[in-house]
Amino acid sequence: MNIAVIGTGYVGTVTGSCFAESGNHVICVDSDQQKVRALKAGDPVIFEPGLAELLRRNQAAGRLSFTESIKEAVENSEIIFMTVGTPQASNGDADLSFLKAAVLEVGRSMSGYRIIVNKSTVPIGTYLKVAEWLKSVSNHPFDVVSNPEFLREGSAIRDFLYPDRVVIGSGRKDVFDRLSKLYLPFASAEKIIQMDTLSAELTKYASNAFLATRISFMNELASLCEKIGANIEFVKTGMGADSRIGGAFLNAGIGYGGSCFPKDIRALLTTAARVGVPLRIVEATEDINEKQKRLLIQLLEREYGKGSLKGRVLALWGIAFKPDTDDIREAPAVALIQELLKVGARVRAYDPAAARNAEELFGREVVFCKTSYEAADGAEGLIIATEWQEFLNPKLPLLKEMMARPVIFDGRNTLDPMQVLQAGFQYYGIGNGAGTAAGVRNLRSMTGMGIRNSKNGNYEDLDKATGMGIAVL
């Protein structure tokens, strides 16, 4: 088929490249001249594993092209995917101004029947607005379809090529069948779900809200674990083994971020408030997440004392909101850096992919390092804010030798607390032990290990040990 994709962000570039991979001819459109030039040169601009290779392969095969002209794309396509940005507006709802401008231009460019597919995350009922915008500038027939994306940054290519499900919101069977053919190379017919357009729009928000709720729920449980001496990692394992629950999105940490969860939850709450239906669980999810982003500040104050962060050199590993992406939007690490700078701390940061974006945001206020160990050199504490693979097994003896003070604040529970303690560090995690002797005894009983006393090398209970400890909040 001949397809147009309007917008070349994460969703648009991945969508265009993957549809081209299955033999379709795809024209991707963006108004940003610099971005279009980069894409034509084979640079996807964004960091997404596997995307550059996919893009270049399909360009070379003549199936994928890029342009600034919506008119050119619409004239040569039968299905138009809308993947423009819908950022959060000041009232919490999604800002549809970019979508409206693009839809109006699509309408003016139509020379016959077209299927317009909303793939951007849009407020419930947006398909009606899109239809109104099209009617205001075009007399040609069209159908508006909702086909929400479920792509995870860092694994977007795999998510598109091997989807859990494909949701198509359309009341017409012939339109559904036509779009289904596009997805059959990636998904079996059973995974392609037809529903009405409103339900399809809501499905996107409902999915993200539910996943975010699981994260906030586990973060609340982590706080309980700290108080009673339980271990959230063991609790997670026990819960995840239940087939009704599963193990996904059960990791405790310093909160979720990114371009989807925060924005989508606020948009859903705004829609619900507009029609007088309070979503109390969703409200609590957002509230818990905002509090969780301040958790590391509390841990830092526990270690150094309240008001004593000024002038301290702190290393930060990870800035992106999750591994395998360069996206720092709503990232907990960004909120943390802002708080640290506000109180006068000196931050040395490293991220394998997101450093460039963070440097544009913070400039010279933060020292951006080329390696994780360079960031830790001379630091009085190390904060792990993103669970990148390369952070999972650090050289602890080398790290201890380099740091001015051997303290690790593990915001993603990436490290084994017992190994860190044995290496001579003070350790703070998120609900994976306890600030009590009972909590550490529980850890030791499960691992067959004890807490090594840093002075005499013996294994002892925390209440007897000196110079070390494990603490979580």
N, C-alpha and C positions, 0 to 999 in steps of 0.2 A: 504494500500500500504506500501511498504518498502521504507523509505526515509532516505537520508543522508543530514545532515546540516553541512557545513564546516565553522567553525568560531562560537564562542560562546560569542559574545558581546551582546548588546541590541537586535539587530535584530535576531541573530542566536538562542539565548536562548529562546526568546519569540516565534519565529517561530517553533522551535522544540517542545516546550512544548504544544503549541496550536494544532499542527498537531497530536501529540500523544493523546491529549484530545478527538479528534474525532475518535479515534480507530486505527490510523496508527501506525506502528512500526518505530520509529525514532532513528537513531544513530547520535549524535552530536559529532563533532570532533574539537579539539583545540590542538595546538602545545605546549601550556603553561601547563606544568605538574602540577604546583601548582593549576591552575584554574580547571583542570580536576579533581584533587583530591577533591577540594571543591565542585564541581558540583555533583560528585558521592556521597558526604556526604549530599547532599540536600541543599547546600548553593549556590544560584545563583550568588554570588559575587557582582552583581550590585543591586542597590535599585530600585525596580519597584513594585508598589502595586499589590499584588495578585500573583506575579510570584513564590515566594517560595512555596506557597501552591500547585500551579498547577504543578510545577516541581516534588515535592515530591510525589504527588498523582499518577502521571503517571510513575514515577520510581517504586513505590510500585506495580503498576499494571503490570509491565514488558513491558510497551510500549515505554519507554524512557531510553536510555543509553548514556554513554559518554566514549570517547576513545581519545587517542592521534594518533591513526593509521588511516590515510586516506584510506589505502589499505583495512583494515577491513571493513570500512564503505561502500566503493564503491562496494566491492565484494558482500555485502549483501543488496544492494539497487538498485532500478530501476530509481529513480529520485534523482538527486544531486543538492541541493540548495547551492549556493555560497554566504556566508554572511560574508566574511572576510573584514577587514577594508580597506578603500580606502582613507587614509588621504591626506591632501593637500600637493602637492609638492612645491618646491621652486619657480616654475614658475606660481603658481596659479592653475594649473591643478591637477587632482587627481593622486595620486601615486598608480600605479597598480602593484607594485613589489610583494606585498603580494598575490594579486589575481593571478598573473602569476605563482608564485611558487606553489600555491595550485592547480591551473588548471593542471599544468604539472604533479603533483603527482597524480591527479585524472586520467589523461590520461594513465599514466603508470600502474595504478591499474585496468583499465577497462578490463573485460573479455568478453564483448559483448556489445550490444546496450545500451546506456544510454541517458537520457534527462538531460542536464546540464542547470540549471536555475540560471541566474544572478539576485540575489535579492539585492546585494550591490548596492549602488548608484555609477554608473560608467559613464565616458564620453561617449558621443554619438558616436556610432560606435564600442564600445568595444566588442560587440558580435562577430564581425568579427575577432578581435584579439584572442578571446577565441577559436574560431574555428581553427585558424592557430596554436595556441599553442597545441591544442589537436591533430591535424593532424601531428605535428612534433614528437610526441612520441607514437601515437597509430594508428593502422590500423582498429580498430573497428568502426562501425557506431555510430553516435550520432546526436542529435539536440541541438542547443543552443537557449534558450528562455530568454526573458527579462520579469521579473515579479517584478517590483519595489515595494518597501515597502512604506507604508504611515502611519507608526507608530509614535505616539507622545509619547515622554518620559513622564512618569507619568500616562498615560492612554493607554499604548501599548497593554495590554491584551484585553481590551474592543475594541480597534481599530481593532485587529486581529479577534476577535470573532464576531464582528458586524461591518464589514467594510462598508464605503460609496460606495466603488467600488473596484474591483479587476481588474488590468490591466495585460493582458497576451499578450506579443509580440511574435508572431510566424506566419509564413506564411503557416503552415500546419494545416489543420483542425483536423486531428487525434491527433496531439500533443496538440492542444488547448483543445480538448474534454477530453483528459486524465488529464490535469492539472485542468480543470474545475471541475472534479469529486472531487478533493482534497478540493476545496473551497465551494462546494455546501452545506456542513453542516453549513457554516457560512454566505453565501450570496446567494440570489436568482439568477437565471440564468440571469435576466435582469441587475444585477449589475456586472456581469463578462464580461468584455469588451475585445474583440479580436482586435488586430491591428498589424501592421508590427513592427518589432523589433526596428528599429530606432525611430519610433514614441513613442514606449513604453519607451525607454531610455530618450527621450526628455520630456515626460510627467512628469516624476519625477522632473526634474530641473525646468520645467515651473511652476509646482504647487508650489514649494517652493519659487521661485522667486516672484510669484504673491502674496503669503501670506506675504512675507517680504516687498513687495512694499506697501501693505495696512498698515503695521506697520509704515514704514517710512513716509508715507503720513499723517497719524494721528499725528505723532510727529512734522511734519512741521506745521500742523494746530494748534497744541498746542502752538507753538511759536507765531503764529499769534493771538491766543486767548489772550495770555499774553499782547500783545501790544495794543489790542483794547478793552480789558475788557470783552471778551466773556468767556464761560466756555466749555472746551472741552468735559466734561462729558455730558452736555446737547446736544452738537453737535453730539456726538457719538450716543446718544439715538435717535435723530431725523434721522440720517442717517441709523441706523440699522433697523429702522421700515420700511424702503423701502424694499420690497420683492426682488428687483433687487440687493440689496446690502447685506442685512443681517447683523447681529451683530458681527460675528466672526472676530477676529484680528483687532478690531478697538480701542484697548486700547492704550492710550498714555503712555509713560514711558521713561526709560533710554536706550532703544534699545533692539534688539534681540541678542541672543547668541546661544550656544549649538553646537552640532556636525554636524548639517545639514545645516541650513540657510547660515551661513557665508561661509562654504566650498563649498556648492553647487552653490551659486551665483558666487563665484570666478571661479569655474570650468566652469560654463556656459559662463561667460564673456571671459574666455580664449578660449573656443571653438568658440565663435562668432568672436573673433578677428582673429583667425586662418583662418577663411573663409571669412574675410572681411565684416562682418555684424555687425556694431556697435549697441549695445543694450543700448541706452541712458537712458531709464527709469530704467533699472537694474543698470547701473552705478550710477545713482543718488541715488537709494535705498541704495546701499552700502555706498556711501559718507555720506548721511544723518545719517545712523546708527553709523558710526564711530564718527561723531560729537556728536551724542546724548549720547554716552558713557561718554563724558566729561561734560555733563550737570550738574551733581551734584557738580563737582569741582567748576563750576561757581557759583552755589547757595551757596556753602560753603564760597567762597571768598566774595560773596555779604554780607553774615552775619558777617564774622569775619574780613574782609579786606584782600586784596591781600597780599600774603607773610606772613600771620599771622597764618598759620596752624601748624607751627612747635611747637611740644610739646603738642598740644591740644589732649585731650582724646576724641575719637569719638566712639560711639557704632554703630555697623553695624548689622542689622537684615537681614539675607538671603545672601547666597553666590552662591547657585546653579543658573543656568541660568533661571530656572522656578521652580515652586513648584512641589512637589511629585517626585523629582528625586535627585540623588546625583551628577549629572553631572555638572562640573564647566568649561567645555571647552568653550572658547570664552564668558564666562559669563561677563556681564557688571560689576558685583560686583568685579570680579578679576581685571579688568582694573582699577577700582576705588581704590581698596586696593593698587595696585602698585603705583598709582599716590600719594596717601596719604602717603605711606612710603617714597616715593621719596622726599616729602617736609617736612618730619620729624614729621608727625602726629602719634599719638599712637592709634592703632586700637584694639578695643575689639569686637570680632565677635561671632555671634551665627547663626547656621543653623541646623534645625532638622535632616538633612540627609547628608549634604555635608561637614561637618566640617572635617571629616577624610581626605578627598581628598584635602581640602584646607590646612590642616596642613602639608601634605606632600609637598605642593608647597611652603608655606611661612615659615614653621618651627616656630621658636621662635620670628620671627619678628612681629607676630600677637598674641594677647592673645585670645585663643578660650575658650568660656564660655559654661557652661552646660545648662543655661537657658537664655531666652531673657532678663529677668530682671537683671540677673547677669551681662550681657554685658552692660546694661544701667546704672548700679550703678556708680555714680561719673562722668558720661560722660558729656561733654559740648555740645553735640549734638547727636541726634539719626538719623541714615540713614536707611531707609527701601528700600532694593534693590531687594527683591524677595517677591512675594505676597503669602507667605505661609498662610494657613487658620488660624493658631494660632496667626498671627499678625493682624488680621482684627478687633479685639475688645480688645485692650489692656486696662488695668486698668490705666486710665490716671491720676487720683489723686496720685496713688502709684508711677507711673512713674515720675511725676513731683517732688515728694518728694525725689526720689532717685537720680535724675540727678542734676549735678552741674549747669547746665544751660538748661532751658526748651525750647529746639528748636528741631523741627522734620523736617527732609528732606525726604519727601515721594516720592521716586522714582517710585512708581507703583500706586499712587493714591489709596492706600488701605483704607485710613481713611476718615472720614467725616470732612472736614475742619472746619465747624462751631463748631462741638463738641470739636475739638482739641483747637480751639481758646478760647472757653468758659472755658476750663480747665486750661487756663493760659499759653499756649504754643505759641511760635512763630512758624508759619507753612509755609513751602515751598512745593508746589506741582508741578505737571507737567500740566500746562494749565487748571487747574480746578478752577481757580479764576483769579485774576489779582492783580498786584502790584499797583493798583489805587483804589481810592474810588468808582469810577463807577463800577468797576468789583465786588467789595464786595457788593455794593448795589444790583447788579444783583443777586448774590448768596442769599442775604437776602430776596429779593422779591420772589424768587422761594421756599424758605424754610419756610417763615413766621417768620424768626428769624433775629436778628441783631448781631452786634459785641459787645461783652461785654467788657466794659472798665475795665481793670484789677485793676484800682485804686478805682473807685467808684461803680462798679457793674452795671452801666447803659448800655443799648444798644445804641450805637451811630454809626455813620458812621466812616469809617476808618480815614477819614481826620480830625475827631475831637477826635478820641480815642488816648490814650497814652499807651505805654508799651506793645502793642501787634500789630499784623498785619498779613496779609496774603500776600504771595508773590509767584509768579511762574515765570518760565522762559521757 
